Amino acid sequence: MEKILQVLWDKDATAWRRQWVPVFEKFARDLVADASLSTGQIVLDIGTGTGIAAMEALKRVKPGGIVLGIDRSQPILHLAEAEHRNVRNVCFLKMNSERLIFPDKLFDAAISNCGISSVTFRKTVSEIFRVLRSGRSLTFNDWRLIDVPVHRVFSEILRRHRTANPSRKLSALRFALAELERVGAKFSDSKVQLEELKRAGFGNVRFKTRNYRIIMRDAQAYLAMRFSREALKQELRELSATRRRGLMKDLGIGLKQFTRNGRLIVDWKVRFTRATKPR
């Protein structure tokens, strides 16, 4: 499962940069504000992607501070490096969050903008605890598909129209994503996260939910964002022309409830968490 998800993430790097980063930039700004960073600190950004949270963090810690962004996807790190090649005091490294190649108590803060996988949550927070200095905090956010109404409606309509005879490739993609959703349903629960953070050694765990209203140009812009991902591209490839037309028709009808004056309104709920390593 993890290998399949990794391949998907690698293939989605460019789509992520073009379609999803503008939304996640909003989350990143609030995340970094919650982290209460200060000048001169050394910050670790887990699941950095194209570096949007890392760059926000750098604004808070310079001059003299350093931000290290890690991600398991080399293609997306190439995008981050290309975009920020002339920026000093930020570095992007290929690394798995559950196996951090850093010494104990190196970092003044750790942040993650929707970058901690539910699959590796337990190992990741344990590793972050190890590399954080005493008295310092981990600040991260996450969200669930089911908590975003327009995403939920999209998924329900797609499920009704997708092929009942998928190829081996599509079957494997579906299985991996279903397992990710199943595990995510467990580890996205605040009570479970609290238990895991305490298990790792963290204390003073605080949760905060923010509701974002994302206004998109129209329903087609939303569909372009969703169908930019490799797994959904494969779903479309395996539909007949007739079934594809039926899917797009029903999506158009289903998305009307989220449209105001031609704009598509996405109400996006995101939970922010801050946990501190005791002194």
C-alpha positions as CSV (number, residue, x, y, z in Angstrom):
1,M,0.0,0.0,0.0
2,E,2.7,2.5,1.0
3,K,4.6,1.9,-2.3
4,I,1.5,2.6,-4.3
5,L,0.7,5.8,-2.4
6,Q,4.3,6.9,-2.9
7,V,4.0,6.5,-6.6
8,L,0.7,8.4,-6.6
9,W,2.3,11.3,-4.6
10,D,5.3,11.4,-7.0
11,K,3.1,11.6,-10.0
12,D,0.8,14.2,-8.5
13,A,3.7,16.6,-7.7
14,T,3.0,19.0,-10.6
15,A,-0.8,18.9,-10.1
16,W,-0.3,19.6,-6.4
17,R,1.7,22.7,-7.2
18,R,-0.7,24.1,-9.8
19,Q,-4.1,23.1,-8.3
20,W,-3.8,22.5,-4.6
21,V,-1.1,24.8,-3.2
22,P,-3.2,28.0,-3.5
23,V,-5.7,26.5,-1.0
24,F,-3.1,25.0,1.3
25,E,-1.2,28.4,1.5
26,K,-4.1,29.6,3.6
27,F,-3.7,26.8,6.0
28,A,0.1,27.3,6.1
29,R,-0.2,30.9,7.3
30,D,-2.4,30.0,10.2
31,L,-0.2,27.0,11.1
32,V,2.9,29.1,11.3
33,A,1.1,31.7,13.3
34,D,0.1,29.0,15.8
35,A,3.6,27.8,16.1
36,S,4.8,31.0,17.7
37,L,8.2,31.0,16.1
38,S,10.9,33.5,16.8
39,T,14.1,34.8,15.3
40,G,17.1,32.5,15.2
41,Q,15.2,29.2,15.7
42,I,15.9,26.0,13.8
43,V,12.6,24.6,12.4
44,L,11.7,21.2,11.0
45,D,8.8,21.1,8.4
46,I,7.5,17.6,8.0
47,G,5.9,16.7,4.6
48,T,7.0,20.1,3.2
49,G,5.8,19.5,-0.3
50,T,6.7,22.6,-2.4
51,G,7.7,24.4,0.8
52,I,4.8,26.7,1.4
53,A,4.9,26.3,5.2
54,A,8.7,26.3,5.3
55,M,8.8,29.7,3.6
56,E,6.2,31.1,6.0
57,A,8.3,29.8,8.9
58,L,11.4,31.3,7.4
59,K,9.8,34.8,7.6
60,R,9.4,34.3,11.3
61,V,12.9,33.0,12.2
62,K,15.2,35.2,10.1
63,P,17.7,36.6,10.4
64,G,19.8,33.7,11.7
65,G,17.1,31.1,11.8
66,I,17.1,27.9,9.6
67,V,14.2,25.9,8.2
68,L,14.7,22.3,7.1
69,G,11.8,20.9,5.0
70,I,11.6,17.1,4.5
71,D,9.4,15.1,2.2
72,R,9.5,11.5,0.9
73,S,8.7,12.6,-2.7
74,Q,11.8,13.5,-4.8
75,P,9.7,15.0,-7.6
76,I,7.9,17.5,-5.3
77,L,11.2,18.4,-3.6
78,H,12.6,19.2,-7.1
79,L,9.8,21.7,-7.4
80,A,10.5,23.2,-4.0
81,E,14.2,23.5,-4.8
82,A,13.6,25.1,-8.2
83,E,11.1,27.6,-6.8
84,H,13.2,28.6,-3.8
85,R,16.7,28.1,-5.2
86,N,17.8,31.6,-4.4
87,V,16.5,31.7,-0.8
88,R,19.0,31.4,2.0
89,N,18.6,29.5,5.2
90,V,16.1,27.0,3.9
91,C,17.0,23.4,2.9
92,F,14.9,20.6,1.4
93,L,15.8,17.0,2.1
94,K,14.3,13.6,1.0
95,M,13.5,11.8,4.2
96,N,10.8,9.6,5.7
97,S,9.2,11.3,8.7
98,E,9.1,8.0,10.7
99,R,12.9,7.7,10.3
100,L,14.4,11.1,10.9
101,I,18.2,11.2,10.3
102,F,18.8,14.0,12.9
103,P,20.4,14.0,16.3
104,D,18.3,14.2,19.4
105,K,17.1,17.7,20.6
106,L,18.2,19.5,17.4
107,F,15.1,21.6,16.6
108,D,13.4,24.5,18.3
109,A,10.1,23.8,16.6
110,A,8.4,21.3,14.3
111,I,5.6,22.1,11.9
112,S,3.5,20.2,9.4
113,N,1.0,21.6,7.0
114,C,-1.2,18.5,6.3
115,G,2.0,16.6,5.9
116,I,1.9,13.9,8.5
117,S,0.5,10.7,7.1
118,S,-2.1,8.8,9.1
119,V,-0.3,5.6,8.1
120,T,2.9,6.6,9.9
121,F,1.4,8.9,12.6
122,R,2.5,7.0,15.6
123,K,6.2,6.6,14.5
124,T,6.3,10.1,13.1
125,V,5.3,11.9,16.3
126,S,7.6,9.7,18.3
127,E,10.5,10.7,16.0
128,I,9.5,14.4,16.2
129,F,9.5,14.2,20.0
130,R,13.1,12.8,19.9
131,V,14.5,15.6,17.7
132,L,12.7,18.4,19.5
133,R,14.4,20.3,22.3
134,S,12.8,20.2,25.7
135,G,10.0,22.8,26.2
136,R,9.5,23.1,22.4
137,S,6.4,22.3,20.3
138,L,5.1,20.4,17.4
139,T,2.3,22.3,15.5
140,F,0.4,20.5,12.7
141,N,-2.9,20.4,10.9
142,D,-5.0,17.9,9.1
143,W,-8.5,17.4,7.5
144,R,-10.7,14.7,6.4
145,L,-12.5,14.3,3.0
146,I,-15.8,13.6,4.7
147,D,-15.7,16.9,6.6
148,V,-15.6,19.0,3.4
149,P,-19.2,18.8,2.0
150,V,-18.3,19.4,-1.7
151,H,-15.5,16.7,-1.6
152,R,-18.0,14.3,0.0
153,V,-20.6,14.9,-2.7
154,F,-18.0,14.5,-5.4
155,S,-16.8,11.2,-4.0
156,E,-20.4,9.9,-3.6
157,I,-21.2,10.7,-7.3
158,L,-17.9,9.2,-8.5
159,R,-18.6,6.0,-6.6
160,R,-21.9,5.6,-8.4
161,H,-20.4,6.0,-11.9
162,R,-16.9,4.4,-11.7
163,T,-16.3,1.1,-13.5
164,A,-17.4,-2.1,-11.9
165,N,-14.6,-3.9,-13.8
166,P,-11.4,-2.0,-13.0
167,S,-8.0,-3.0,-14.3
168,R,-5.4,-4.5,-11.9
169,K,-3.8,-1.1,-11.8
170,L,-7.0,0.7,-10.8
171,S,-7.9,-2.0,-8.3
172,A,-4.6,-1.5,-6.6
173,L,-5.1,2.3,-6.5
174,R,-8.6,1.9,-5.1
175,F,-7.4,-0.5,-2.4
176,A,-4.5,1.7,-1.3
177,L,-6.7,4.8,-1.1
178,A,-9.4,2.9,0.8
179,E,-6.8,1.7,3.3
180,L,-5.5,5.2,3.7
181,E,-9.0,6.5,4.3
182,R,-9.7,3.7,6.8
183,V,-6.5,4.3,8.8
184,G,-7.0,8.1,8.4
185,A,-10.5,7.8,10.0
186,K,-8.8,6.3,13.1
187,F,-5.8,8.6,13.4
188,S,-7.6,11.8,12.4
189,D,-9.8,11.4,15.5
190,S,-8.7,13.9,18.1
191,K,-9.0,11.4,20.9
192,V,-6.7,9.0,19.1
193,Q,-4.3,11.7,18.3
194,L,-4.2,12.9,21.9
195,E,-3.5,9.3,23.0
196,E,-0.7,8.9,20.5
197,L,0.9,12.3,21.3
198,K,0.9,11.5,25.0
199,R,2.3,8.0,24.2
200,A,5.2,9.8,22.5
201,G,5.8,11.9,25.5
202,F,4.1,15.2,24.5
203,G,2.0,17.2,26.9
204,N,-0.2,20.4,26.9
205,V,-2.0,19.2,23.7
206,R,-4.3,21.8,22.3
207,F,-6.8,21.4,19.3
208,K,-8.3,24.2,17.3
209,T,-10.7,23.9,14.3
210,R,-10.8,26.6,11.6
211,N,-13.4,26.8,8.9
212,Y,-12.2,28.2,5.6
213,R,-14.4,29.4,2.8
214,I,-12.6,28.8,-0.5
215,I,-14.1,30.6,-3.5
216,M,-13.3,29.1,-6.8
217,R,-13.9,30.6,-10.2
218,D,-16.6,28.0,-11.1
219,A,-17.5,24.3,-10.9
220,Q,-15.1,23.5,-13.7
221,A,-12.2,24.9,-11.8
222,Y,-13.1,22.6,-8.9
223,L,-13.3,19.6,-11.2
224,A,-10.0,20.5,-12.7
225,M,-8.5,20.5,-9.3
226,R,-10.0,17.1,-8.4
227,F,-9.3,15.4,-11.7
228,S,-5.7,16.6,-11.7
229,R,-4.7,13.7,-9.4
230,E,-3.4,10.5,-10.9
231,A,-5.9,8.1,-9.3
232,L,-8.9,10.1,-10.6
233,K,-7.3,10.3,-14.0
234,Q,-7.1,6.6,-14.1
235,E,-10.8,6.3,-13.1
236,L,-11.7,8.5,-16.1
237,R,-9.5,6.5,-18.4
238,E,-11.4,3.3,-17.6
239,L,-14.8,4.8,-18.2
240,S,-16.6,4.5,-21.6
241,A,-17.5,7.8,-23.3
242,T,-21.1,7.3,-22.3
243,R,-20.4,6.7,-18.7
244,R,-18.0,9.6,-18.6
245,R,-20.6,11.9,-19.9
246,G,-23.1,10.6,-17.3
247,L,-20.5,11.2,-14.5
248,M,-19.8,14.8,-15.6
249,K,-23.5,15.5,-16.0
250,D,-24.3,14.3,-12.4
251,L,-21.3,16.1,-11.0
252,G,-22.6,19.3,-12.6
253,I,-26.0,18.8,-11.0
254,G,-24.5,17.8,-7.7
255,L,-22.2,20.8,-7.5
256,K,-24.9,23.3,-8.1
257,Q,-25.8,23.4,-4.4
258,F,-22.3,24.8,-3.8
259,T,-22.5,27.5,-6.5
260,R,-23.3,31.1,-5.8
261,N,-23.4,33.6,-8.7
262,G,-21.3,31.2,-10.8
263,R,-18.6,30.8,-8.2
264,L,-18.1,27.5,-6.4
265,I,-18.0,27.8,-2.6
266,V,-16.0,25.3,-0.7
267,D,-16.3,25.2,3.1
268,W,-13.2,23.5,4.3
269,K,-12.8,22.4,7.9
270,V,-9.2,22.0,9.1
271,R,-8.1,21.0,12.6
272,F,-4.9,22.5,14.1
273,T,-3.0,20.8,16.9
274,R,-0.1,22.0,19.1
275,A,1.7,19.7,21.5
276,T,4.7,20.5,23.7
277,K,7.6,18.4,24.8
278,P,8.0,18.8,28.6
279,R,11.1,20.5,30.0
